[in-house]
Every structure is written in structure tokens, then in C-alpha cells.
Amino acid sequence: MAGGKYEAVWNKLIGEKHLFSMENRAFNAISIISAIVLVYSLAFDIYIGQAVMSTVILVLLLALCCLYYYSRVKQKYKGGLVIYAFCSYAAMIANYYLNSGLEGPTLLYFCLTFLLLIGISPRRLYRLWIGLHCGIAIALCYSEYHWPNTVKGSYSNGFDHFLDILAGYFAIIIFGYFITNYLRKYYHEERLLSEQRLQEIIAQNEQIKLHNELLAKANEEKNKLFSIVSHDLRTPIDSIAGYLNLLSENIVDSDERQEIELELLSQTKYTSDLLLNLLYWSKTQMNGVKPNLAPVGLAEVVDDARNFKIAAAARKGIKLTYNIDKDVEVIADKDMLRIVLRNVINNALKFTKPGGEVVIRLNRKGTLGEVAIQDNGIGIHVEKQKEIFTLKSDSTYGTKDEKGIGLGLMLCKEFMNYQKGDITFESKIGQGSVFYIALPLACAN
């Protein structure tokens, strides 16, 4: 608990992580540790009687406190970093001439300031620090070699010399330990933060990729839908307009008139079915569909769908039969189930040859009631079976050139999902198809 308290105090001194950048916090930490070392050096120089050097260190300490305030309070450490560097140079130069030159600890301290500046500076300043440190060190040694009198001997005896070098050595060791430890921690946090940012970028890229894929899919479906609507809706309307034009000109006999009227009825029902499917599909895309699930009598709904298509079956001479107990109920949305049954029955009639048969029966499978709609028509090609419930499935003409209703089976799949049911099929070329519509039984006993 004490460690957490000290860490909280330290974070308060160098700046909170969520308010200060890593570099700003590093500079604040270096400033605090440097101030501690300067206080130590000031006390030692006062002890050994170095009045001039004590004054220089005191001035540097005050300047460092101002830089810390500027960085911690104003959060503008970059300008302070340069000032800190040149103040360090000034201190080292003064200390060199006032504290025995090469015989003193100045160059050791000078190496330490170089390591500190490299540790907290941007990479673009590295060459500047290298040039300045090397140039100043060479200039100091050169001046002492040629003008040794410019360097002041500060030791009155050998013990003071020994003590100063040893104290400087320990100060560098301790100072270097704390700074290195902090910088390692700083770069470790920076690495973790970089990894976290990288993971966030990867996650964002994955989301963008997924979003683009969904947009591409939506755009593809939109284009397919427009294609269906423009082609499948325009064709019957053009046919109706043509037939009405013929009737209005009174150039057809009674037999032809009757045949045209039957074709008009067929085209009108086809257009009505297409518009109905389009209307319901549009509702699903606008998230406006809320199924009203309740017990529904299968016999009633199947009978309704069968009666809706019985005239179309009669025109092709197809026998449309069903055998479902009247007391069988499933949990479903009555309107959705009716749309599904109409579309599936319409498809069965469409692909059954004249004189064929479509049979509707009920299979009980545990807690499910399964309506099977079987025809003995032409069947579905294997390569088309995987896309039968999508917009990718191209509309196919029936055995008497009936046009597909479009959206039909895809809408059936969506509606069965809304009702927590399922629709599957089996098909063999030349033998026909069976579509299975499965829903939970209202009474599973």
C-alpha cells in the first residue's frame, strides 16, 4: 500500500499519464533527479569549502527549478530541454575550470549528461548533442594543455581530492541507476502503448474491411434488386399494355380475345406477386419487420395459399393436393407464413410440367412441424442450389415459359429466420424437388 502511495506522489510530480506525453513526463523526471543530484553536490562543495562552485551549482539549481515549473505547469518541455542542455554545458565548463580540470570529476558528469540528453531527446537532436559534447570536451582539454594556469586547483590536500572523486563517482552511479531505471520503464510503457495502438489500428482496419465488404455486398444486392425490378416489372407491364392495345383496336376474334384475357389475368397476377414480394422485402431492409408469433393452424394457411394458386395449377393441368390434419398448429406469423407458402407453391407449379402433380403434406419431427411441398417437375441444377436463397440466383423460366417472381425464395428464407424456423430443399434433375418449411409446433406433446 505504501508503494502505491509513493507511486501516486511520483506521478503527481512528473505529471499524470492521461494529461502529459511520455516525453514530457520523462523530462520532468530527469529535472527532479538532476535537482536532487545538484542539492547533493551543493552540500558537498559547501562542506569542502568550494564557495565559487557552490554559487554556480546554486544558480543552476534555481534555473532547473524554473525549467521544471515551465514543463510541469505549462506542459512545454521541448524549449526547456534545449535550455537544460545548454545550462548543463555551462555548468560543466565552469566546474571544469573551477574544479581541477582533468583531475576533477567534471568529464564523468559530462558523460552522464550526454546519456541523459540522448535518452529524452528526439532523434533529430542526437547529432547536435554528439557534436557539442565532443567539441566542448576537446576544447577544454586543449585549453588546459596549452594554458594550464586557466584551470584552478581546488584541492587543499589529497584527501579532499580523493573524497571529491569518490563522491562524484557515487553520485554518477546512483544518478545513473535511477535515470536508467526510469528510462527503461518509460520505454517499456511506450512499447506497450505502441503495441496497443497497433492492435487498435489492426482492429480498425478489420472493421473497415468488414464494413467495406458489407457495403460491397449491399451494393451488389441493390444492383441485383434494381435489375430484377427493372426487368421483371417492365416486361409484364409492357405485355399488358400490348394486349390492351390489341383489345382496344377490335382486331381480334372472340377466341383470341378470350386467350388474351387469360394472359392478361396471368400477367396481372404475376405483377401483383412481384410487387407483394418487393413490398415485404423493402420492409425487412428498413428493419421494420416485427413478426407476430402466435399459434397458427397449418391447414387454414395452406388452404389459403393453395386456393390462391389453384387457378394457375388448373391452367397447366397440374393436380394440387394436400393432406394436413386440421388440428396441427405451429408458432408462426400468419402473414409471413402465407407469403412463404405462396412463393414455394408458385415455384413448384412453375417448374412442373403440364399434367404433373404438386403434393403438400405435413411431417412431424419432434417439436417441429414440417410442411413438405413436393413436385415431380424438372428439378434444380446442382450449381444453382447453393445460391437458391440469395439474390445471386438468376430467375429461370418455367415449363410453359413462366417468368420467375424474383426475390421469392430469398424472401422466404428471411421470413423463416424471423419466425425462428427454417426452409430447406432436396432436388434431383428430371425427378423434381421437395421444399421443407419447418416451424415449432404450438403443442409439442
VEXGUBA-858719 format. One record per residue (C-alpha): residue in three letters; x, y, z. Coordinates in steps of 0.25 Angstrom, whole numbers, plus 2048, in hexadecimal, padded with zeros to 3 digits. Example, Ala and Ser with C-alpha at 12.3 -4.5 7.8 and 13.67 -1.06 7.14 Angstrom:
residues 2
ALA | 831 | 7EE | 81F .
SER | 837 | 7FC | 81D .
//
This chain:
residues 445
MET | 800 | 800 | 800 .
ALA | 80C | 809 | 803 .
GLY | 812 | 806 | 7F5 .
GLY | 805 | 80B | 7EF .
LYS | 805 | 817 | 7F7 .
TYR | 813 | 81B | 7F3 .
GLU | 810 | 818 | 7E4 .
ALA | 804 | 821 | 7E5 .
VAL | 80D | 82C | 7EB .
TRP | 817 | 82A | 7E0 .
ASN | 80C | 82A | 7D5 .
LYS | 807 | 837 | 7DB .
LEU | 815 | 83D | 7DA .
ILE | 818 | 839 | 7CB .
GLY | 80A | 83A | 7C6 .
GLU | 7FE | 831 | 7C5 .
LYS | 7FF | 827 | 7B9 .
HIS | 7F2 | 82B | 7B3 .
LEU | 7F6 | 83A | 7B3 .
PHE | 805 | 83A | 7AF .
SER | 80C | 834 | 7A4 .
MET | 817 | 829 | 7A7 .
GLU | 822 | 833 | 7A3 .
ASN | 81C | 83E | 7AB .
ARG | 81C | 834 | 7B8 .
ALA | 82A | 82F | 7B5 .
PHE | 82F | 83E | 7B4 .
ASN | 828 | 841 | 7C2 .
ALA | 82E | 834 | 7C8 .
ILE | 83C | 838 | 7C3 .
SER | 83B | 846 | 7C9 .
ILE | 837 | 841 | 7D6 .
ILE | 842 | 837 | 7D7 .
SER | 84C | 841 | 7D2 .
ALA | 847 | 84B | 7DD .
ILE | 84A | 840 | 7E7 .
VAL | 858 | 83E | 7E2 .
LEU | 85B | 84D | 7E2 .
VAL | 856 | 84E | 7F0 .
TYR | 85F | 843 | 7F4 .
SER | 86B | 84A | 7EC .
LEU | 868 | 857 | 7F2 .
ALA | 868 | 851 | 800 .
PHE | 875 | 84A | 7FE .
ASP | 87C | 857 | 7F7 .
ILE | 878 | 85F | 803 .
TYR | 87E | 854 | 80C .
ILE | 88B | 854 | 806 .
GLY | 88B | 864 | 805 .
GLN | 889 | 865 | 7F5 .
ALA | 882 | 873 | 7F6 .
VAL | 882 | 877 | 7E8 .
MET | 87E | 869 | 7E3 .
SER | 873 | 869 | 7ED .
THR | 86E | 876 | 7E8 .
VAL | 86E | 870 | 7D9 .
ILE | 866 | 864 | 7DE .
LEU | 85C | 86C | 7E5 .
VAL | 859 | 875 | 7D9 .
LEU | 858 | 868 | 7D1 .
LEU | 84E | 862 | 7DB .
LEU | 845 | 86F | 7DA .
ALA | 846 | 86E | 7CB .
LEU | 842 | 860 | 7CB .
CYS | 836 | 862 | 7D5 .
CYS | 831 | 86D | 7CB .
LEU | 832 | 863 | 7BF .
TYR | 82B | 858 | 7C7 .
TYR | 820 | 862 | 7CA .
TYR | 81F | 866 | 7BC .
SER | 81E | 858 | 7B7 .
ARG | 815 | 853 | 7C2 .
VAL | 80B | 85E | 7C3 .
LYS | 80B | 863 | 7B4 .
GLN | 80E | 856 | 7AE .
LYS | 818 | 85C | 7A5 .
TYR | 825 | 853 | 7A7 .
LYS | 82B | 854 | 799 .
GLY | 830 | 862 | 79B .
GLY | 834 | 85F | 7A9 .
LEU | 83C | 852 | 7A4 .
VAL | 845 | 85B | 79C .
ILE | 847 | 865 | 7A7 .
TYR | 84A | 859 | 7B1 .
ALA | 855 | 854 | 7A7 .
PHE | 85C | 862 | 7A6 .
CYS | 85B | 864 | 7B5 .
SER | 862 | 857 | 7B7 .
TYR | 86D | 85B | 7AD .
ALA | 86F | 868 | 7B5 .
ALA | 86F | 861 | 7C2 .
MET | 879 | 856 | 7BD .
ILE | 882 | 861 | 7B7 .
ALA | 882 | 869 | 7C4 .
ASN | 884 | 85D | 7CC .
TYR | 890 | 858 | 7C3 .
TYR | 898 | 865 | 7C5 .
LEU | 894 | 867 | 7D4 .
ASN | 895 | 859 | 7D8 .
SER | 8A3 | 854 | 7D4 .
GLY | 8A0 | 851 | 7C5 .
LEU | 8A4 | 843 | 7C1 .
GLU | 8A8 | 840 | 7CF .
GLY | 89A | 842 | 7D4 .
PRO | 88D | 83B | 7D1 .
THR | 887 | 844 | 7C6 .
LEU | 889 | 83B | 7BA .
LEU | 882 | 830 | 7C1 .
TYR | 876 | 839 | 7C4 .
PHE | 877 | 83D | 7B5 .
CYS | 875 | 82F | 7B0 .
LEU | 869 | 82E | 7B9 .
THR | 863 | 83A | 7B3 .
PHE | 865 | 835 | 7A5 .
LEU | 85E | 827 | 7A9 .
LEU | 852 | 82F | 7AF .
LEU | 850 | 838 | 7A3 .
ILE | 851 | 82C | 799 .
GLY | 846 | 825 | 7A2 .
ILE | 83C | 830 | 7A2 .
SER | 83F | 838 | 795 .
PRO | 838 | 836 | 787 .
ARG | 841 | 82E | 77D .
ARG | 843 | 83A | 775 .
LEU | 84C | 841 | 780 .
TYR | 855 | 835 | 782 .
ARG | 860 | 83B | 779 .
LEU | 85F | 848 | 77F .
TRP | 862 | 842 | 78D .
ILE | 86D | 839 | 788 .
GLY | 874 | 845 | 781 .
LEU | 873 | 84E | 78D .
HIS | 877 | 844 | 797 .
CYS | 883 | 840 | 78F .
GLY | 887 | 84E | 78B .
ILE | 886 | 854 | 799 .
ALA | 88E | 849 | 79F .
ILE | 899 | 84A | 795 .
ALA | 899 | 859 | 797 .
LEU | 89A | 858 | 7A6 .
CYS | 8A6 | 84E | 7A5 .
TYR | 8AD | 856 | 79B .
SER | 8AC | 863 | 7A3 .
GLU | 8B1 | 85C | 7AF .
TYR | 8BC | 856 | 7A8 .
HIS | 8C1 | 863 | 7A2 .
TRP | 8BD | 86D | 7AD .
PRO | 8BD | 865 | 7BA .
ASN | 8BC | 871 | 7C2 .
THR | 8AE | 873 | 7BE .
VAL | 8AA | 867 | 7C6 .
LYS | 8A8 | 869 | 7D5 .
GLY | 8AD | 85F | 7DE .
SER | 8A2 | 85D | 7E9 .
TYR | 8A8 | 853 | 7F2 .
SER | 8B0 | 857 | 7FE .
ASN | 8B4 | 849 | 801 .
GLY | 8B4 | 83B | 7FB .
PHE | 8A8 | 837 | 804 .
ASP | 89F | 841 | 7FE .
HIS | 8A3 | 83D | 7F0 .
PHE | 8A0 | 82E | 7F4 .
LEU | 893 | 832 | 7FA .
ASP | 88E | 83B | 7EF .
ILE | 891 | 830 | 7E4 .
LEU | 88B | 825 | 7ED .
ALA | 87F | 82D | 7F0 .
GLY | 87D | 831 | 7E1 .
TYR | 87E | 822 | 7DD .
PHE | 874 | 81E | 7E7 .
ALA | 86B | 82A | 7E2 .
ILE | 86C | 825 | 7D4 .
ILE | 869 | 816 | 7D8 .
ILE | 85D | 81A | 7E0 .
PHE | 858 | 824 | 7D6 .
GLY | 85B | 81B | 7CA .
TYR | 853 | 810 | 7D1 .
PHE | 846 | 818 | 7D3 .
ILE | 847 | 81E | 7C6 .
THR | 849 | 811 | 7BE .
ASN | 83E | 80A | 7C6 .
TYR | 834 | 815 | 7C3 .
LEU | 838 | 815 | 7B4 .
ARG | 837 | 806 | 7B3 .
LYS | 829 | 807 | 7BA .
TYR | 825 | 813 | 7B1 .
TYR | 829 | 80C | 7A4 .
HIS | 822 | 7FF | 7A9 .
GLU | 816 | 807 | 7AB .
GLU | 818 | 80D | 79D .
ARG | 81A | 800 | 797 .
LEU | 80D | 7FA | 79D .
LEU | 806 | 807 | 799 .
SER | 80B | 805 | 78B .
GLU | 806 | 7F7 | 78B .
GLN | 7F9 | 7FB | 790 .
ARG | 7F8 | 805 | 785 .
LEU | 7FC | 7FB | 77B .
GLN | 7F1 | 7F1 | 77F .
GLU | 7E7 | 7FD | 77F .
ILE | 7EB | 800 | 771 .
ILE | 7EA | 7F2 | 76D .
ALA | 7DD | 7F0 | 773 .
GLN | 7D8 | 7FD | 76C .
ASN | 7DE | 7F8 | 75F .
GLU | 7D6 | 7EB | 761 .
GLN | 7C9 | 7F3 | 764 .
ILE | 7CC | 7FC | 757 .
LYS | 7CE | 7EF | 74F .
LEU | 7C1 | 7E9 | 755 .
HIS | 7BA | 7F6 | 752 .
ASN | 7BF | 7F7 | 744 .
GLU | 7BB | 7E8 | 742 .
LEU | 7AD | 7EB | 747 .
LEU | 7AC | 7F7 | 73F .
ALA | 7B0 | 7EF | 732 .
LYS | 7A6 | 7E5 | 735 .
ALA | 79B | 7EF | 738 .
ASN | 79F | 7F6 | 72B .
GLU | 79F | 7E9 | 723 .
GLU | 791 | 7E5 | 729 .
LYS | 78C | 7F3 | 726 .
ASN | 791 | 7F2 | 717 .
LYS | 78A | 7E4 | 716 .
LEU | 77D | 7E9 | 71C .
PHE | 77D | 7F5 | 712 .
SER | 780 | 7EB | 707 .
ILE | 774 | 7E2 | 70C .
VAL | 76B | 7ED | 70D .
SER | 76E | 7F4 | 700 .
HIS | 76D | 7E7 | 6F8 .
ASP | 763 | 7DF | 6FF .
LEU | 759 | 7EA | 702 .
ARG | 75B | 7F1 | 6F4 .
THR | 759 | 7E4 | 6EC .
PRO | 74B | 7E1 | 6F1 .
ILE | 746 | 7EF | 6F1 .
ASP | 74B | 7F0 | 6E2 .
SER | 743 | 7E3 | 6DF .
ILE | 737 | 7E8 | 6E6 .
ALA | 738 | 7F6 | 6DE .
GLY | 739 | 7EE | 6D1 .
TYR | 72D | 7E5 | 6D4 .
LEU | 725 | 7F0 | 6D8 .
ASN | 729 | 7F8 | 6CB .
LEU | 724 | 7EC | 6C3 .
LEU | 717 | 7EB | 6CA .
SER | 714 | 7FA | 6C9 .
GLU | 716 | 7F9 | 6B9 .
ASN | 70C | 7EE | 6B8 .
ILE | 714 | 7E6 | 6AE .
VAL | 714 | 7D8 | 6B5 .
ASP | 709 | 7CE | 6B5 .
SER | 701 | 7C8 | 6C1 .
ASP | 70B | 7BC | 6C3 .
GLU | 717 | 7C5 | 6C2 .
ARG | 710 | 7CF | 6CB .
GLN | 70E | 7C4 | 6D6 .
GLU | 71C | 7BF | 6D5 .
ILE | 722 | 7CE | 6D6 .
GLU | 719 | 7D0 | 6E2 .
LEU | 71E | 7C3 | 6E9 .
GLU | 72C | 7C8 | 6E6 .
LEU | 729 | 7D6 | 6EC .
LEU | 724 | 7CF | 6F8 .
SER | 731 | 7C7 | 6F9 .
GLN | 73A | 7D3 | 6F7 .
THR | 732 | 7DB | 701 .
LYS | 733 | 7D0 | 70C .
TYR | 742 | 7CF | 709 .
THR | 744 | 7DE | 70B .
SER | 73B | 7DE | 717 .
ASP | 744 | 7D3 | 71D .
LEU | 751 | 7DA | 719 .
LEU | 74C | 7E7 | 720 .
LEU | 748 | 7E0 | 72C .
ASN | 755 | 7D9 | 72E .
LEU | 75C | 7E7 | 72B .
LEU | 754 | 7EE | 735 .
TYR | 757 | 7E3 | 740 .
TRP | 766 | 7E3 | 73D .
SER | 767 | 7F2 | 73E .
LYS | 761 | 7F1 | 74C .
THR | 76B | 7E7 | 750 .
GLN | 776 | 7F0 | 74B .
MET | 771 | 7FC | 753 .
ASN | 771 | 7F4 | 760 .
GLY | 762 | 7F6 | 761 .
VAL | 75E | 7E7 | 762 .
LYS | 759 | 7E2 | 76F .
PRO | 753 | 7D4 | 76E .
ASN | 747 | 7D2 | 776 .
LEU | 749 | 7C4 | 77A .
ALA | 73D | 7BC | 77F .
PRO | 737 | 7AE | 77D .
VAL | 732 | 7AD | 76E .
GLY | 72A | 7A2 | 769 .
LEU | 732 | 79C | 75D .
ALA | 726 | 796 | 756 .
GLU | 720 | 7A4 | 755 .
VAL | 72D | 7AB | 750 .
VAL | 730 | 7A0 | 746 .
ASP | 722 | 7A0 | 741 .
ASP | 722 | 7AF | 73F .
ALA | 72F | 7AE | 737 .
ARG | 72A | 7A2 | 72F .
ASN | 71D | 7AA | 72B .
PHE | 726 | 7B6 | 727 .
LYS | 72D | 7AD | 71D .
ILE | 723 | 7A3 | 719 .
ALA | 71F | 7AB | 70C .
ALA | 72D | 7AB | 708 .
ALA | 72E | 79C | 70A .
ALA | 721 | 799 | 702 .
ARG | 727 | 7A1 | 6F6 .
LYS | 733 | 797 | 6F6 .
GLY | 72A | 78B | 6F9 .
ILE | 732 | 789 | 706 .
LYS | 72C | 781 | 711 .
LEU | 72E | 789 | 71E .
THR | 72B | 781 | 72B .
TYR | 72E | 782 | 739 .
ASN | 72C | 779 | 746 .
ILE | 72D | 780 | 753 .
ASP | 726 | 77E | 760 .
LYS | 71D | 78A | 763 .
ASP | 721 | 78A | 772 .
VAL | 730 | 78B | 76F .
GLU | 735 | 799 | 774 .
VAL | 743 | 7A0 | 773 .
ILE | 749 | 7AC | 779 .
ALA | 74A | 7B6 | 76D .
ASP | 746 | 7C3 | 768 .
LYS | 73A | 7C0 | 75F .
ASP | 73C | 7CB | 754 .
MET | 74B | 7C7 | 753 .
LEU | 748 | 7B8 | 752 .
ARG | 73D | 7BB | 748 .
ILE | 747 | 7C2 | 73F .
VAL | 751 | 7B7 | 741 .
LEU | 747 | 7AC | 73D .
ARG | 742 | 7B4 | 731 .
ASN | 750 | 7B6 | 72B .
VAL | 754 | 7A8 | 72D .
ILE | 747 | 7A2 | 727 .
ASN | 749 | 7AC | 71C .
ASN | 757 | 7A7 | 719 .
ALA | 752 | 799 | 719 .
LEU | 747 | 79C | 70F .
LYS | 751 | 7A3 | 707 .
PHE | 75B | 798 | 705 .
THR | 751 | 78D | 704 .
LYS | 74D | 788 | 6F6 .
PRO | 73E | 788 | 6F2 .
GLY | 737 | 77C | 6F7 .
GLY | 740 | 77B | 703 .
GLU | 73D | 77C | 712 .
VAL | 741 | 784 | 71E .
VAL | 73F | 77E | 72B .
ILE | 73E | 785 | 739 .
ARG | 740 | 77D | 745 .
LEU | 744 | 77E | 754 .
ASN | 74F | 777 | 75B .
ARG | 751 | 777 | 76A .
LYS | 75F | 778 | 76F .
GLY | 760 | 778 | 77E .
THR | 75C | 786 | 782 .
LEU | 75B | 78B | 773 .
GLY | 750 | 78B | 769 .
GLU | 756 | 78A | 75B .
VAL | 74E | 78D | 74F .
ALA | 753 | 786 | 743 .
ILE | 74F | 78B | 735 .
GLN | 753 | 781 | 72A .
ASP | 753 | 781 | 71B .
ASN | 756 | 778 | 710 .
GLY | 75C | 783 | 707 .
ILE | 769 | 785 | 701 .
GLY | 772 | 787 | 70D .
ILE | 77D | 791 | 711 .
HIS | 78B | 790 | 70B .
VAL | 796 | 78D | 715 .
GLU | 79E | 79A | 712 .
LYS | 791 | 7A3 | 715 .
GLN | 78D | 79C | 722 .
LYS | 798 | 7A4 | 72B .
GLU | 792 | 7B1 | 727 .
ILE | 783 | 7AE | 726 .
PHE | 780 | 7B6 | 732 .
THR | 788 | 7C3 | 72E .
LEU | 787 | 7CE | 724 .
LYS | 793 | 7C7 | 71C .
SER | 789 | 7BD | 718 .
ASP | 784 | 7C1 | 70A .
SER | 776 | 7C0 | 706 .
THR | 772 | 7B3 | 6FE .
TYR | 767 | 7B1 | 6F4 .
GLY | 75D | 7A6 | 6F8 .
THR | 758 | 79B | 6EF .
LYS | 74E | 7A4 | 6E8 .
ASP | 757 | 7B0 | 6E7 .
GLU | 752 | 7B6 | 6F4 .
LYS | 75B | 7C1 | 6FA .
GLY | 760 | 7C0 | 708 .
ILE | 75B | 7C9 | 712 .
GLY | 768 | 7CE | 717 .
LEU | 76C | 7CF | 726 .
GLY | 763 | 7C4 | 729 .
LEU | 76C | 7B9 | 72F .
MET | 775 | 7C3 | 735 .
LEU | 769 | 7CA | 73C .
CYS | 764 | 7BC | 740 .
LYS | 772 | 7BA | 747 .
GLU | 772 | 7C7 | 74E .
PHE | 763 | 7C5 | 753 .
MET | 766 | 7B7 | 758 .
ASN | 772 | 7BD | 760 .
TYR | 769 | 7C8 | 766 .
GLN | 75F | 7BD | 76B .
LYS | 76B | 7B4 | 771 .
GLY | 768 | 7AA | 766 .
ASP | 76F | 7A4 | 75A .
ILE | 76E | 7A1 | 74C .
THR | 776 | 797 | 744 .
PHE | 774 | 78E | 738 .
GLU | 778 | 782 | 730 .
SER | 779 | 781 | 721 .
LYS | 77C | 777 | 716 .
ILE | 77D | 77B | 707 .
GLY | 771 | 775 | 700 .
GLN | 76B | 770 | 70D .
GLY | 766 | 77D | 714 .
SER | 768 | 784 | 721 .
VAL | 763 | 784 | 72F .
PHE | 763 | 790 | 737 .
TYR | 763 | 78F | 747 .
ILE | 75D | 79A | 74F .
ALA | 75F | 797 | 75E .
LEU | 759 | 79F | 76A .
PRO | 758 | 79C | 779 .
LEU | 74B | 794 | 77C .
ALA | 741 | 79C | 785 .
CYS | 73F | 790 | 78D .
ALA | 74C | 786 | 78E .
ASN | 744 | 77B | 795 .
//
